Amino acid sequence: MADGIRTLEKTPTWAVAAVCLVLVTISICIEHILYLIGKWLKNNNKKTLFEALEKIKSELMLLGFISLLLTVGKSPITDICISRSLADNWLPCSKKDIEEMDAHHNGEFEAEIHRKLLSNMTTYRRVLSGATSGDKCEAQGKVPFLSSDALHELHMFIFSLAVFHVVCSMITLAFGRTKMKEWKAWEMETQTMEYQYTNDPERFRLARDTTFGQRHLSVWSQSTVLVWMVGFMRQFLLSVPKVDYMTLRHGFVMAHLSPNSQTNFDFHKYINRSLEDDFKLVVGISPPIWFLAVLFLLFSTSSWKSYLWLPFIPLIIILLVGTKLQVIITKMGLRIQERGAVVKGTPLVQPANDLFWFNRPQLLLYLIHFVLFQNAFQLAFFAWSRYEYGPKSCFHKNKADFGIKISMGVFVLILCSYVTLPLYALVTQMGSTMKPTVFNDQVVKALHRWHQNAKKQVKLNRDSNFTTPGSTRPSTPPHSTSGSTSNHSAQLMSKFHDSAFEQGSTVGTLPRATGVGMNDCPVIDQHKIDVDSTEFSFEQYIELQI
């Protein structure tokens, strides 16, 4: 072994201890910072963002497992030898570029020989050829499946990809919420007397004469092609005007809540909570997304010219999603006109899942998730290759590659965060069902207490009905606990009537637990809430919220 390569046997213990101390200190600091962030989110009732933070922690743990596997499997992987003909296929750089880089490195190596002692030659040859595994395969006339240097570079790229994805997702959420802050003033306006006078529910108007009708019910709205063209252009102008926000808010309240909630329900806060809830999905990297990352790596070859088409995929998808959201608003306006040329009060849009692709509003979120990941992949690949190989690498030889990746990455990030995401947060509330985030924190806690009491009562009833051989069943079953539970449930029901939703809108039908005495509860007029059972599980939601 050359003197320039020292193992731990030849390394002073103070050097090893110093490196360990630095690594442990940095890790503890990062862990404590994440703990403080989570504590702050909990104290400020940011439960969905706290869950997103937990998702980030799980991604970091996954990176740790990947790092461990790459370290443990380094020797077995580098010992695999493949033929040179197989290794010359699907190269990220062309053979001409590789020959030029080899000549460049060999020239630097020869110059280094004249300045270094002969004993250092082995070290440089190991760096260039891939150490002992390369020598083993070369003796067989083959090349390593992956060299140790390639494994290290792959390790760095996976880490860069995860970091860029989390950072881009957080930037997108921050910019999107900044844009949505402008809607707060519109929400406050709904509580004023001027708004109630302007939107008199007894006032009759032609649908075309309303402000919403003037924006969406024109000559062009009769043509499907023109509707999509106008929707595409509106992304770059005023994607969410005041009239669209007010009309969609009115339609949501009338469809899912009681009519008297028009001036009490905080629709803006509900949208923010729903967006934070969706952020849990966006910030994570699911198995299908990891599979797509593998495909992107596979097609990043010189023969496929991926730099000419891969960066444009997220741009096309995000423009298509934004256009679809604008078309949905226009279609809701057209349905108003189909129901009648005259409207009473504010134009009433009717939420429906058939407005969305395959009747699934959630599909748009998956597309946004894919766009953010693909965009992060492009930016991470550029930053990683620039750091690992420098500006003279074949990855950056083509100036068009440099310009396309940077310009498309920045443009898609701005478009998605400042235009598409706020539009998505508003329009996806127009589905047939509403999200469980409509419940405020106070009601969630009360429902949780009610649910726990109901479970205890079911268990008590089951235990009291159980008899062993030789034991006698009591003549009169105990009712004290059941009565107290009924009274407690009745009190909760009366509270929910006034404070179930944000600022006083009414609550829908609560789930009943079998065996709980609820017959004594007062009858309360309730407005039905359409919550899809496939999207909302009462038990899971309550247990996750507390």
FINUTOR-664355 format. One record per residue (C-alpha): x, y, z; residue in three letters. Coordinates in Angstrom, 2 decimals, decimal comma. Example, Ala and Ser with C-alpha at 12.3 -4.5 7.8 and 13.67 -1.06 7.14 Angstrom:
FINUTOR-664355
ATOM       X       Y       Z  aa
ATOM   12,30   -4,50    7,80 ALA
ATOM   13,67   -1,06    7,14 SER
***
This chain:
FINUTOR-664355
ATOM       X       Y       Z  aa
ATOM    0,00    0,00    0,00 MET
ATOM    1,33    3,45   -0,89 ALA
ATOM    2,35    5,81    1,87 ASP
ATOM   -0,10    8,43    0,58 GLY
ATOM   -3,09    6,21    1,44 ILE
ATOM   -3,47    5,82    5,19 ARG
ATOM   -5,98    3,60    6,94 THR
ATOM   -7,16    4,07   10,53 LEU
ATOM   -4,19    1,96   11,59 GLU
ATOM   -1,88    4,74   10,44 LYS
ATOM   -4,10    7,70   11,41 THR
ATOM   -3,61    9,53   14,74 PRO
ATOM   -6,50    9,11   17,15 THR
ATOM   -6,82   12,87   17,69 TRP
ATOM   -7,67   13,30   14,01 ALA
ATOM  -10,32   10,56   14,13 VAL
ATOM  -11,78   11,96   17,36 ALA
ATOM  -11,87   15,50   15,94 ALA
ATOM  -13,77   14,41   12,84 VAL
ATOM  -16,25   12,38   14,91 CYS
ATOM  -16,79   15,33   17,25 LEU
ATOM  -17,55   17,68   14,37 VAL
ATOM  -19,96   15,24   12,71 LEU
ATOM  -21,81   14,46   15,94 VAL
ATOM  -22,04   18,17   16,85 THR
ATOM  -23,48   19,12   13,46 ILE
ATOM  -25,99   16,24   13,60 SER
ATOM  -27,15   17,18   17,10 ILE
ATOM  -27,55   20,83   16,06 CYS
ATOM  -29,66   19,87   13,05 ILE
ATOM  -31,79   17,54   15,18 GLU
ATOM  -32,33   20,28   17,79 HIS
ATOM  -33,24   22,84   15,13 ILE
ATOM  -35,87   20,47   13,72 LEU
ATOM  -37,17   19,91   17,26 TYR
ATOM  -37,50   23,66   17,86 LEU
ATOM  -39,30   24,13   14,55 ILE
ATOM  -41,72   21,34   15,42 GLY
ATOM  -42,32   22,80   18,88 LYS
ATOM  -43,05   26,23   17,39 TRP
ATOM  -45,48   24,72   14,87 LEU
ATOM  -47,30   22,85   17,65 LYS
ATOM  -47,54   25,93   19,88 ASN
ATOM  -48,98   27,94   16,98 ASN
ATOM  -51,53   25,24   16,05 ASN
ATOM  -49,83   24,49   12,71 LYS
ATOM  -50,66   20,80   12,84 LYS
ATOM  -50,55   20,22    9,09 THR
ATOM  -47,19   21,95    8,75 LEU
ATOM  -45,96   19,90   11,71 PHE
ATOM  -46,97   16,75    9,85 GLU
ATOM  -45,11   18,07    6,80 ALA
ATOM  -42,05   18,49    9,01 LEU
ATOM  -42,43   14,89   10,13 GLU
ATOM  -42,54   13,92    6,46 LYS
ATOM  -39,24   15,75    5,92 ILE
ATOM  -37,74   13,86    8,85 LYS
ATOM  -38,81   10,58    7,29 SER
ATOM  -37,16   11,63    4,03 GLU
ATOM  -33,95   12,37    5,92 LEU
ATOM  -34,15    8,93    7,51 MET
ATOM  -34,61    7,40    4,06 LEU
ATOM  -31,51    9,24    2,87 LEU
ATOM  -29,66    7,80    5,83 GLY
ATOM  -30,67    4,27    4,80 PHE
ATOM  -29,59    4,96    1,21 ILE
ATOM  -26,25    6,26    2,45 SER
ATOM  -25,79    3,20    4,63 LEU
ATOM  -26,62    0,81    1,78 LEU
ATOM  -24,23    2,59   -0,59 LEU
ATOM  -21,48    2,38    2,01 THR
ATOM  -22,06   -1,27    2,89 VAL
ATOM  -22,59   -2,35   -0,71 GLY
ATOM  -19,62   -0,46   -2,09 LYS
ATOM  -17,28   -3,45   -2,32 SER
ATOM  -19,83   -5,95   -3,75 PRO
ATOM  -20,96   -3,44   -6,39 ILE
ATOM  -17,47   -2,42   -7,49 THR
ATOM  -16,43   -6,09   -7,73 ASP
ATOM  -19,04   -6,69  -10,46 ILE
ATOM  -17,39   -6,64  -13,89 CYS
ATOM  -19,15   -6,13  -17,23 ILE
ATOM  -17,93   -6,21  -20,82 SER
ATOM  -16,63   -3,04  -22,45 ARG
ATOM  -19,22   -3,24  -25,23 SER
ATOM  -22,03   -3,21  -22,67 LEU
ATOM  -20,42   -0,36  -20,75 ALA
ATOM  -20,21    1,79  -23,90 ASP
ATOM  -24,03    1,97  -24,23 ASN
ATOM  -26,29    4,71  -22,86 TRP
ATOM  -23,45    7,01  -21,85 LEU
ATOM  -24,34   10,50  -20,56 PRO
ATOM  -21,44   11,90  -22,57 CYS
ATOM  -20,61   11,02  -26,16 SER
ATOM  -17,46    9,03  -26,94 LYS
ATOM  -15,91   12,11  -28,53 LYS
ATOM  -16,46   14,13  -25,35 ASP
ATOM  -15,06   11,29  -23,23 ILE
ATOM  -11,90   11,11  -25,36 GLU
ATOM  -11,43   14,86  -25,05 GLU
ATOM  -11,86   14,70  -21,27 MET
ATOM   -9,43   11,78  -21,02 ASP
ATOM   -6,85   13,69  -23,03 ALA
ATOM   -7,37   16,72  -20,81 HIS
ATOM   -6,97   14,67  -17,62 HIS
ATOM   -3,96   12,81  -19,01 ASN
ATOM   -2,29   16,12  -19,85 GLY
ATOM   -2,83   17,33  -16,30 GLU
ATOM   -1,56   14,02  -15,00 PHE
ATOM    1,67   14,20  -17,05 GLU
ATOM    2,31   17,74  -15,84 ALA
ATOM    1,77   16,59  -12,30 GLU
ATOM    4,32   13,81  -12,74 ILE
ATOM    7,07   16,36  -13,28 HIS
ATOM    6,21   18,13  -10,04 ARG
ATOM    5,59   15,14   -7,76 LYS
ATOM    7,76   12,35   -6,48 LEU
ATOM    7,57    8,92   -8,01 LEU
ATOM    5,94    7,53   -4,86 SER
ATOM    2,77    9,54   -5,47 ASN
ATOM    2,07    8,03   -8,90 MET
ATOM    0,04    5,17   -7,46 THR
ATOM   -2,35    7,59   -5,75 THR
ATOM   -3,15    9,48   -8,94 TYR
ATOM   -3,58    6,28  -10,93 ARG
ATOM   -6,06    5,03   -8,36 ARG
ATOM   -8,08    8,23   -8,69 VAL
ATOM   -8,15    7,97  -12,48 LEU
ATOM   -8,76    4,24  -12,89 SER
ATOM  -11,05    3,44   -9,94 GLY
ATOM   -8,68    1,72   -7,51 ALA
ATOM   -8,28   -2,02   -7,03 THR
ATOM  -11,68   -3,05   -8,38 SER
ATOM  -10,75   -1,44  -11,70 GLY
ATOM   -7,46   -3,38  -11,76 ASP
ATOM   -9,33   -6,63  -11,07 LYS
ATOM  -11,78   -6,09  -13,91 CYS
ATOM   -9,07   -4,81  -16,24 GLU
ATOM   -7,17   -8,06  -15,79 ALA
ATOM  -10,27   -9,83  -17,16 GLN
ATOM  -10,59   -7,42  -20,07 GLY
ATOM  -13,70   -5,87  -18,51 LYS
ATOM  -14,70   -2,72  -16,62 VAL
ATOM  -16,41   -2,25  -13,21 PRO
ATOM  -20,21   -2,12  -13,13 PHE
ATOM  -19,85    1,05  -11,01 LEU
ATOM  -16,55    2,39   -9,75 SER
ATOM  -16,08    3,63   -6,20 SER
ATOM  -15,89    7,20   -7,48 ASP
ATOM  -19,15    6,77   -9,39 ALA
ATOM  -20,86    5,42   -6,27 LEU
ATOM  -19,69    8,43   -4,28 HIS
ATOM  -20,96   10,82   -6,97 GLU
ATOM  -24,31    9,00   -7,09 LEU
ATOM  -24,53    9,31   -3,32 HIS
ATOM  -23,99   13,07   -3,56 MET
ATOM  -26,58   13,43   -6,32 PHE
ATOM  -29,32   11,61   -4,37 ILE
ATOM  -28,65   13,83   -1,38 PHE
ATOM  -28,73   16,96   -3,59 SER
ATOM  -32,01   15,83   -5,17 LEU
ATOM  -33,76   15,40   -1,82 ALA
ATOM  -32,51   18,76   -0,54 VAL
ATOM  -33,54   20,62   -3,70 PHE
ATOM  -36,98   19,01   -3,65 HIS
ATOM  -37,66   20,07   -0,06 VAL
ATOM  -36,30   23,59   -0,65 VAL
ATOM  -38,29   24,08   -3,87 CYS
ATOM  -41,47   22,82   -2,17 SER
ATOM  -41,02   25,23    0,74 MET
ATOM  -40,33   28,16   -1,62 ILE
ATOM  -43,44   27,28   -3,60 THR
ATOM  -45,61   27,19   -0,47 LEU
ATOM  -44,14   30,48    0,82 ALA
ATOM  -44,73   32,33   -2,46 PHE
ATOM  -48,20   30,83   -2,83 GLY
ATOM  -49,28   31,92    0,64 ARG
ATOM  -47,83   35,38   -0,03 THR
ATOM  -50,07   35,66   -3,06 LYS
ATOM  -53,07   34,37   -1,10 MET
ATOM  -52,62   37,06    1,56 LYS
ATOM  -54,17   39,47   -0,93 GLU
ATOM  -57,43   37,55   -0,57 TRP
ATOM  -57,68   38,32    3,14 LYS
ATOM  -59,00   41,81    2,41 ALA
ATOM  -61,70   40,30    0,19 TRP
ATOM  -62,67   37,90    2,97 GLU
ATOM  -63,01   40,75    5,47 MET
ATOM  -65,20   42,61    3,00 GLU
ATOM  -67,83   39,85    3,16 THR
ATOM  -68,59   40,86    6,76 GLN
ATOM  -69,43   44,47    5,89 THR
ATOM  -72,88   45,97    5,34 MET
ATOM  -71,79   47,25    1,94 GLU
ATOM  -71,18   43,69    0,75 TYR
ATOM  -74,60   42,55    2,01 GLN
ATOM  -76,28   45,48    0,25 TYR
ATOM  -74,40   44,92   -3,02 THR
ATOM  -75,20   41,20   -2,97 ASN
ATOM  -78,87   41,51   -2,05 ASP
ATOM  -80,32   37,96   -2,21 PRO
ATOM  -83,67   39,36   -3,41 GLU
ATOM  -82,19   41,21   -6,37 ARG
ATOM  -82,86   39,83   -9,87 PHE
ATOM  -80,33   40,29  -12,67 ARG
ATOM  -79,42   38,79  -15,99 LEU
ATOM  -76,58   36,29  -15,62 ALA
ATOM  -74,61   38,07  -18,35 ARG
ATOM  -74,95   41,43  -16,59 ASP
ATOM  -73,29   40,30  -13,37 THR
ATOM  -69,59   40,96  -12,90 THR
ATOM  -68,91   37,23  -12,94 PHE
ATOM  -70,99   36,84  -16,10 GLY
ATOM  -69,20   39,68  -17,87 GLN
ATOM  -65,90   37,90  -17,23 ARG
ATOM  -66,92   34,37  -18,20 HIS
ATOM  -70,14   34,57  -20,28 LEU
ATOM  -69,04   36,14  -23,54 SER
ATOM  -69,07   35,13  -27,19 VAL
ATOM  -65,81   33,21  -26,84 TRP
ATOM  -67,26   31,05  -24,03 SER
ATOM  -69,46   29,22  -26,55 GLN
ATOM  -66,41   27,66  -28,23 SER
ATOM  -64,41   24,98  -26,42 THR
ATOM  -61,21   25,92  -28,24 VAL
ATOM  -61,58   29,60  -27,36 LEU
ATOM  -62,37   28,73  -23,74 VAL
ATOM  -59,08   26,85  -23,45 TRP
ATOM  -57,17   29,62  -25,25 MET
ATOM  -58,57   32,31  -22,95 VAL
ATOM  -57,91   30,13  -19,90 GLY
ATOM  -54,30   29,71  -21,02 PHE
ATOM  -53,78   33,47  -21,42 MET
ATOM  -55,41   34,36  -18,10 ARG
ATOM  -52,65   32,55  -16,21 GLN
ATOM  -50,24   35,32  -17,16 PHE
ATOM  -52,63   38,21  -16,46 LEU
ATOM  -54,94   38,14  -13,43 LEU
ATOM  -55,33   34,49  -12,50 SER
ATOM  -57,64   35,02   -9,48 VAL
ATOM  -59,63   38,27   -9,61 PRO
ATOM  -61,87   39,43   -6,80 LYS
ATOM  -65,10   38,49   -8,58 VAL
ATOM  -63,99   34,87   -9,02 ASP
ATOM  -62,99   34,56   -5,37 TYR
ATOM  -66,29   36,02   -4,14 MET
ATOM  -68,42   33,89   -6,46 THR
ATOM  -66,64   30,63   -5,66 LEU
ATOM  -66,78   31,43   -1,96 ARG
ATOM  -70,54   31,99   -2,21 HIS
ATOM  -71,00   28,72   -4,09 GLY
ATOM  -68,99   26,75   -1,52 PHE
ATOM  -70,93   28,14    1,45 VAL
ATOM  -74,31   27,56   -0,17 MET
ATOM  -73,40   24,00   -1,19 ALA
ATOM  -71,79   22,73    2,00 HIS
ATOM  -72,83   25,03    4,87 LEU
ATOM  -75,97   26,74    6,11 SER
ATOM  -77,08   29,91    4,30 PRO
ATOM  -76,57   32,06    7,42 ASN
ATOM  -72,86   31,20    7,33 SER
ATOM  -72,33   33,59    4,42 GLN
ATOM  -70,93   36,36    6,63 THR
ATOM  -69,49   34,16    9,41 ASN
ATOM  -67,46   31,46    7,69 PHE
ATOM  -63,77   32,31    7,12 ASP
ATOM  -63,24   30,83    3,67 PHE
ATOM  -59,73   32,28    3,41 HIS
ATOM  -58,56   30,51    6,55 LYS
ATOM  -60,15   27,27    5,36 TYR
ATOM  -58,25   27,48    2,05 ILE
ATOM  -54,99   28,06    3,91 ASN
ATOM  -55,57   25,03    6,12 ARG
ATOM  -56,44   22,91    3,09 SER
ATOM  -53,30   24,05    1,29 LEU
ATOM  -51,15   23,21    4,30 GLU
ATOM  -52,81   19,80    4,41 ASP
ATOM  -51,95   19,22    0,74 ASP
ATOM  -48,38   20,36    1,38 PHE
ATOM  -47,81   17,13    3,32 LYS
ATOM  -48,07   15,24    0,05 LEU
ATOM  -46,05   17,70   -2,01 VAL
ATOM  -43,05   17,82    0,32 VAL
ATOM  -42,65   14,04    0,42 GLY
ATOM  -41,03   11,76   -2,15 ILE
ATOM  -43,28    8,77   -2,69 SER
ATOM  -42,16    5,46   -4,30 PRO
ATOM  -43,65    6,42   -7,71 PRO
ATOM  -41,69    9,67   -7,60 ILE
ATOM  -38,48    7,79   -6,81 TRP
ATOM  -39,24    5,51   -9,76 PHE
ATOM  -39,58    8,58  -12,00 LEU
ATOM  -36,22    9,81  -10,74 ALA
ATOM  -34,68    6,52  -11,88 VAL
ATOM  -36,28    6,99  -15,31 LEU
ATOM  -34,91   10,53  -15,55 PHE
ATOM  -31,43    9,22  -14,80 LEU
ATOM  -31,88    6,47  -17,39 LEU
ATOM  -32,76    8,89  -20,19 PHE
ATOM  -30,07   11,46  -19,32 SER
ATOM  -27,88   10,23  -22,18 THR
ATOM  -26,19   12,02  -25,06 SER
ATOM  -28,15   10,02  -27,65 SER
ATOM  -31,56   10,98  -26,24 TRP
ATOM  -30,72   14,72  -26,15 LYS
ATOM  -32,65   14,98  -22,90 SER
ATOM  -31,64   18,60  -22,34 TYR
ATOM  -33,83   19,55  -25,32 LEU
ATOM  -37,08   18,04  -24,00 TRP
ATOM  -36,80   16,96  -20,35 LEU
ATOM  -36,82   20,52  -18,86 PRO
ATOM  -39,97   21,36  -20,85 PHE
ATOM  -42,07   18,55  -19,34 ILE
ATOM  -42,80   20,39  -16,04 PRO
ATOM  -43,53   23,61  -17,96 LEU
ATOM  -46,08   21,92  -20,23 ILE
ATOM  -47,79   20,14  -17,33 ILE
ATOM  -48,02   23,22  -15,09 ILE
ATOM  -49,44   25,31  -17,95 LEU
ATOM  -51,96   22,57  -18,68 LEU
ATOM  -53,02   22,40  -15,01 VAL
ATOM  -53,39   26,19  -14,79 GLY
ATOM  -55,44   26,27  -17,98 THR
ATOM  -57,70   23,48  -16,71 LYS
ATOM  -58,36   25,39  -13,48 LEU
ATOM  -59,38   28,48  -15,45 GLN
ATOM  -61,61   26,39  -17,71 VAL
ATOM  -63,35   24,92  -14,64 ILE
ATOM  -64,33   28,41  -13,45 ILE
ATOM  -65,69   29,27  -16,89 THR
ATOM  -67,67   26,01  -17,06 LYS
ATOM  -69,29   26,75  -13,71 MET
ATOM  -70,35   30,12  -15,13 GLY
ATOM  -71,81   28,45  -18,22 LEU
ATOM  -73,83   26,10  -16,02 ARG
ATOM  -75,36   29,12  -14,29 ILE
ATOM  -76,59   30,34  -17,66 GLN
ATOM  -77,90   26,88  -18,56 GLU
ATOM  -80,11   26,89  -15,45 ARG
ATOM  -81,64   30,21  -16,43 GLY
ATOM  -80,84   33,59  -17,94 ALA
ATOM  -81,93   35,40  -14,74 VAL
ATOM  -80,19   34,96  -11,40 VAL
ATOM  -81,39   35,94   -7,95 LYS
ATOM  -78,75   37,55   -5,76 GLY
ATOM  -75,13   36,48   -6,26 THR
ATOM  -74,58   34,05   -9,16 PRO
ATOM  -74,62   30,58   -7,61 LEU
ATOM  -71,98   28,18   -8,89 VAL
ATOM  -72,51   24,53   -8,06 GLN
ATOM  -69,42   22,51   -7,05 PRO
ATOM  -69,13   19,15   -8,81 ALA
ATOM  -66,41   16,56   -9,31 ASN
ATOM  -67,30   16,08  -12,98 ASP
ATOM  -65,63   19,41  -13,70 LEU
ATOM  -62,24   17,80  -13,02 PHE
ATOM  -60,30   15,19  -14,96 TRP
ATOM  -61,65   11,69  -14,23 PHE
ATOM  -63,89   13,24  -11,52 ASN
ATOM  -60,83   13,51   -9,24 ARG
ATOM  -59,77   16,98   -8,00 PRO
ATOM  -56,88   15,28   -6,19 GLN
ATOM  -55,31   14,40   -9,54 LEU
ATOM  -54,28   18,04  -10,01 LEU
ATOM  -52,29   17,89   -6,77 LEU
ATOM  -50,42   14,81   -8,01 TYR
ATOM  -49,52   16,67  -11,20 LEU
ATOM  -48,25   19,66   -9,21 ILE
ATOM  -46,24   17,25   -7,05 HIS
ATOM  -44,69   15,74  -10,18 PHE
ATOM  -43,88   19,17  -11,60 VAL
ATOM  -42,14   20,31   -8,43 LEU
ATOM  -40,10   17,12   -8,26 PHE
ATOM  -39,13   17,19  -11,94 GLN
ATOM  -38,14   20,83  -11,63 ASN
ATOM  -36,09   20,08   -8,52 ALA
ATOM  -34,46   17,19  -10,40 PHE
ATOM  -33,30   19,50  -13,18 GLN
ATOM  -31,93   22,12  -10,78 LEU
ATOM  -30,27   19,51   -8,56 ALA
ATOM  -28,66   17,77  -11,55 PHE
ATOM  -27,25   21,05  -12,82 PHE
ATOM  -25,89   22,12   -9,42 ALA
ATOM  -24,44   18,66   -8,70 TRP
ATOM  -22,72   18,26  -12,08 SER
ATOM  -21,35   21,79  -11,89 ARG
ATOM  -19,87   21,09   -8,47 TYR
ATOM  -18,56   17,59   -9,25 GLU
ATOM  -17,10   18,12  -12,73 TYR
ATOM  -16,75   21,86  -13,19 GLY
ATOM  -17,82   24,06  -16,12 PRO
ATOM  -15,66   22,14  -18,64 LYS
ATOM  -17,61   18,91  -18,21 SER
ATOM  -19,58   17,42  -21,08 CYS
ATOM  -22,73   18,15  -19,05 PHE
ATOM  -22,09   21,87  -19,54 HIS
ATOM  -20,35   21,83  -22,90 LYS
ATOM  -23,55   22,82  -24,68 ASN
ATOM  -24,53   26,37  -23,77 LYS
ATOM  -28,14   25,65  -24,69 ALA
ATOM  -28,25   23,00  -21,96 ASP
ATOM  -27,11   25,55  -19,38 PHE
ATOM  -29,60   28,19  -20,48 GLY
ATOM  -32,59   25,88  -20,84 ILE
ATOM  -32,25   24,17  -17,46 LYS
ATOM  -31,74   27,37  -15,48 ILE
ATOM  -34,38   29,47  -17,25 SER
ATOM  -37,02   26,72  -17,25 MET
ATOM  -36,32   25,81  -13,63 GLY
ATOM  -36,71   29,36  -12,34 VAL
ATOM  -39,72   30,14  -14,56 PHE
ATOM  -41,60   26,98  -13,55 VAL
ATOM  -40,88   27,62   -9,86 LEU
ATOM  -42,29   31,17  -10,06 ILE
ATOM  -45,28   30,17  -12,20 LEU
ATOM  -46,21   27,23   -9,97 CYS
ATOM  -45,83   29,10   -6,68 SER
ATOM  -47,30   32,49   -7,56 TYR
ATOM  -49,98   31,53  -10,10 VAL
ATOM  -50,92   27,85  -10,25 THR
ATOM  -50,80   26,93   -6,55 LEU
ATOM  -53,15   29,74   -5,34 PRO
ATOM  -55,49   29,00   -8,23 LEU
ATOM  -55,44   25,31   -7,32 TYR
ATOM  -56,13   26,07   -3,65 ALA
ATOM  -59,27   28,01   -4,62 LEU
ATOM  -60,72   25,97   -7,48 VAL
ATOM  -60,27   22,51   -5,95 THR
ATOM  -62,72   23,52   -3,21 GLN
ATOM  -65,37   23,32   -5,94 MET
ATOM  -65,54   19,54   -5,84 GLY
ATOM  -68,59   17,59   -4,71 SER
ATOM  -67,05   17,01   -1,29 THR
ATOM  -65,27   19,27    1,15 MET
ATOM  -62,15   18,57    3,12 LYS
ATOM  -62,11   17,78    6,86 PRO
ATOM  -60,03   20,93    7,43 THR
ATOM  -63,36   22,79    7,51 VAL
ATOM  -63,45   21,95   11,23 PHE
ATOM  -61,61   24,42   13,42 ASN
ATOM  -59,24   23,31   16,16 ASP
ATOM  -61,78   23,88   18,94 GLN
ATOM  -64,32   21,55   17,38 VAL
ATOM  -61,69   18,93   16,60 VAL
ATOM  -60,70   18,79   20,27 LYS
ATOM  -64,34   18,57   21,37 ALA
ATOM  -65,04   15,83   18,84 LEU
ATOM  -61,98   13,97   20,04 HIS
ATOM  -63,21   14,08   23,65 ARG
ATOM  -66,66   12,95   22,56 TRP
ATOM  -65,15   10,12   20,52 HIS
ATOM  -62,99    8,93   23,43 GLN
ATOM  -65,98    8,95   25,80 ASN
ATOM  -68,02    7,01   23,27 ALA
ATOM  -65,32    4,35   22,94 LYS
ATOM  -65,09    4,03   26,72 LYS
ATOM  -68,85    3,65   27,00 GLN
ATOM  -68,90    0,94   24,34 VAL
ATOM  -66,20   -0,93   26,24 LYS
ATOM  -68,09   -0,58   29,54 LEU
ATOM  -71,29   -1,88   27,97 ASN
ATOM  -69,44   -4,83   26,47 ARG
ATOM  -67,82   -5,69   29,83 ASP
ATOM  -71,11   -5,39   31,71 SER
ATOM  -72,85   -7,77   29,28 ASN
ATOM  -70,10  -10,38   29,59 PHE
ATOM  -70,91  -13,20   32,05 THR
ATOM  -68,75  -16,08   33,21 THR
ATOM  -70,05  -19,61   34,04 PRO
ATOM  -71,52  -19,62   37,53 GLY
ATOM  -72,05  -15,89   37,67 SER
ATOM  -75,44  -14,20   37,57 THR
ATOM  -76,41  -11,28   35,39 ARG
ATOM  -77,54   -8,21   37,37 PRO
ATOM  -81,26   -7,57   37,23 SER
ATOM  -80,89   -3,88   36,42 THR
ATOM  -77,97   -2,75   34,25 PRO
ATOM  -76,14    0,32   35,46 PRO
ATOM  -77,29    3,47   33,69 HIS
ATOM  -75,39    6,13   35,55 SER
ATOM  -72,44    6,12   33,22 THR
ATOM  -74,64    5,97   30,17 SER
ATOM  -76,68    8,88   31,41 GLY
ATOM  -73,64   10,99   32,08 SER
ATOM  -72,34   10,20   28,63 THR
ATOM  -75,66   11,16   27,09 SER
ATOM  -75,69   14,47   28,96 ASN
ATOM  -72,11   15,14   27,96 HIS
ATOM  -72,89   14,34   24,32 SER
ATOM  -75,91   16,62   24,43 ALA
ATOM  -73,77   19,46   25,75 GLN
ATOM  -71,27   18,91   22,97 LEU
ATOM  -74,02   18,85   20,36 MET
ATOM  -75,34   22,17   21,58 SER
ATOM  -71,86   23,64   21,42 LYS
ATOM  -71,35   22,39   17,89 PHE
ATOM  -74,52   24,11   16,77 HIS
ATOM  -72,86   27,48   17,35 ASP
ATOM  -69,14   26,87   16,88 SER
ATOM  -68,59   23,92   14,62 ALA
ATOM  -66,97   25,69   11,73 PHE
ATOM  -64,86   28,82   11,52 GLU
ATOM  -66,69   31,67   13,20 GLN
ATOM  -70,06   30,04   13,75 GLY
ATOM  -71,25   28,03   10,81 SER
ATOM  -73,20   24,88   11,56 THR
ATOM  -71,87   21,39   11,80 VAL
ATOM  -73,02   18,39    9,85 GLY
ATOM  -74,12   15,02   11,06 THR
ATOM  -71,78   13,60   13,66 LEU
ATOM  -70,91    9,90   13,61 PRO
ATOM  -72,68    7,74   16,15 ARG
ATOM  -70,97    5,12   18,25 ALA
ATOM  -72,85    1,87   18,77 THR
ATOM  -74,02    1,41   22,30 GLY
ATOM  -73,85    5,06   23,36 VAL
ATOM  -77,02    6,52   24,75 GLY
ATOM  -77,85    9,40   22,43 MET
ATOM  -81,63    9,29   22,55 ASN
ATOM  -81,77   12,04   25,15 ASP
ATOM  -79,91   14,53   22,96 CYS
ATOM  -81,95   17,55   21,81 PRO
ATOM  -82,98   17,57   18,17 VAL
ATOM  -81,02   20,21   16,31 ILE
ATOM  -81,59   21,31   12,72 ASP
ATOM  -78,40   20,56   10,89 GLN
ATOM  -77,15   21,22    7,41 HIS
ATOM  -75,79   18,16    5,67 LYS
ATOM  -72,08   18,03    5,01 ILE
ATOM  -71,05   16,05    1,97 ASP
ATOM  -67,80   14,44    3,06 VAL
ATOM  -66,73   11,47    0,98 ASP
ATOM  -65,98    8,45    3,15 SER
ATOM  -63,08    7,53    0,89 THR
ATOM  -61,44   10,86    1,59 GLU
ATOM  -62,36   11,41    5,22 PHE
ATOM  -62,25    8,93    8,07 SER
ATOM  -63,60   10,46   11,27 PHE
ATOM  -61,57    8,29   13,62 GLU
ATOM  -58,31    8,71   11,70 GLN
ATOM  -58,73   12,44   11,30 TYR
ATOM  -59,56   13,13   14,94 ILE
ATOM  -56,74   10,94   16,25 GLU
ATOM  -54,22   12,61   13,92 LEU
ATOM  -55,29   16,12   14,84 GLN
ATOM  -54,75   15,73   18,59 ILE
***
